Amino acid sequence: MIIGYARVSTDDQNLDAQTDALTAAGAGKLFADKISGSKRERPELDRMLDQLRDGDVVTVTKYDRLARSLKDLLEIVEAIGKQGAGFRSLAEDIDTTTPAGRLVFHVFASIAQFERERISERTKEGLASARKRGRIGGRPPALSTAQKIEVQRMRDQEHRAVPEIARLFKVSERTVRRA
């Protein structure tokens, strides 16, 4: 069965153009959400995914109706595939029920994976370069070296309680314990 999924971002937008195109494409069942595509929790999308059967084809007018990011699109299409169903986007002519459609879709997936790996690689290179110049990432220490010494002295010599020291230095008790 061809199952149509339509989505608009706000309540004041109209689903008619999408539902007409999906009906013309042969959709026997329609699911529609009026919610931002950046939100992964979409009631009708989840309901549709729960009802998929082997051989069904989820059809959208454009792939951005299913997901805003390529990562989300890949995850949703993977979930569709695990149910034994296919995915079809009318505007982009992607159809995972055909060998050519699967190829196009996997090329998209490969490009997305490559880009994620390049971002990770550039981040690691940037951090290594900063370390070589003496920069250490992360949040600055809550206590200076001198303050840490004073915390230890107050605890060991004055026998002050950890909560009291934390209040005096305006830090958490855990920070005092680590010092």
N, C-alpha and C positions, 0 to 999 in steps of 0.2 A: 504494500500500500504506500502511496505517496502521502507523506505527512508534511503539511506546511507549517512553518514557524514564522511569525511576523512580530516585529517589535518597533515601537517608537519610544522616544525618551521621556516624553511628558504626557500628561492626561489631555492637554489641549491639542495634541497632534492627532492626525487621523490615520487609521490603519487601512482604509478602503483600497488605496492603490496597491498595497502589498497583498491584501487578501484576494483582490480581483486577479492579480497576476498568478498567485499560487493556485487559485481555483482553475484558471485557464491552463495551468501546467498539469492539471489532473489531481490536485490534492484532494484526497477523500476525507481528510481530517485536518482541522486547523487549530493551532495554538497561538495565542497572542499575548504579549506582555506590553504594558505601558510603564516602562522603567528604564533607567539608564543602562546602556550596554556595558558600562564599566563595573556594574554590580554583578557579581557571580550568582548571587541568590536571586533567582527569578522564578516565581511560582509556576508559571505555565511552562517554562523551559524544563524545570525539574519534573513536572507532571508528564510532559511529553517523553523525556528520557526514561521515566519509569514504565511507560506504556509501550515502548518500542519492542517490536518482534523481529525475528529473523526475516530478512528480505525487505523490510521497510526501507524507504528512502526519505530522509529528512531533507526538505527543500526550502530554501530561502531565496528572496529576490536578490539580495546582495549579501556577501559573507559578513559584512559589518553589522547586519541585523542579528547575527548569531553571537558575535563577540567583537569587542573593540580592539583587543590586542591579539597579535598573532599567537602568543603563548596561550591565551584563553581559547582561541579558535582551535588550536591543535589539541588541547585537553578535551574540549567538548566533542570534537570529531572522533577522537580516540574512544571516548565513552560511547558514542554512537556505534562505532565499529565493534566494540566489545559486546554490544547487544545483537550483533549480526546484521546491523542495518548499514545503509550507505548514506552519503551526504552529497547534496547537489546545490550549487549556487547558480541561479539563472544568469545574473549579470556577468560574472567572471567565467562562466562556462566551465566550472569545476564539477566533476561528477565522479566520486570515488567508486562508483559501481562499474566503471570502465577502466581498462588498463591505462589509457592515455590520461584520464582524470586522476587516477592514483599517482601517476608519474608527476603531473603538475602539482598536485597537493604535496607530494613528498619533496619536490624541489623547494616549495615554500618552507616546509618543515626544516629542510637541510640548511637553507639560508638563515632561518631564525636561529637554529642551533649554532651555526658558525658565528653569527653576530653576538650571541650570548657568550661564547667562548672568547671572542676577541675583546669584549668588554672586560671580562674577568682577567684576561692576559694584560691589558693596558692598566687595569687597576693595580695588579701585582707589580708591574714594572714601575708605576708611579710611586708606590709605597717603598719599594727597594731603593729607588733614586732618592727619595726624601730621607730614608734612614742613612744613606751614605753621606748626606749633607748634615747629619746630626739631628734631624727632625724625627720626633717620635709621635706617631698618631695617637688619637684617643683624647680623652678628657684630661685636663691638667690635674695633678694630684690635689686632693682636698686639703692636705697638710704639707707644709714645707718640711725640709729636713730638720730645721730648728724646732718647729712645732712638734714633730714626732719625738724628738729627744725630750722635750718638755712633757709630753703626754706620758712617756715612759717613766720620767722622774716623778710625776704626780702620782702615778699608779704604784710604783715600787717604794718610793720614800715617804710619800704623804698618805699612802693607802687610801686614796680617793676611789670612789666607785666609778665604774665605767659610764653609767648614765650621767653622772655629775660632770665628768670630764667632757663627754660629748656635748652637753649643754654649754659648757664654758667655751668650747672651740666651735660651736655651732655646726657640728658634723654628726653623722650617724654613729650609733654605738658600734656598729660593725667596723667603721673606719678607725675608731679608737682601738678596737681589738686587733686589727691588722697592724697598727703602728706598734 
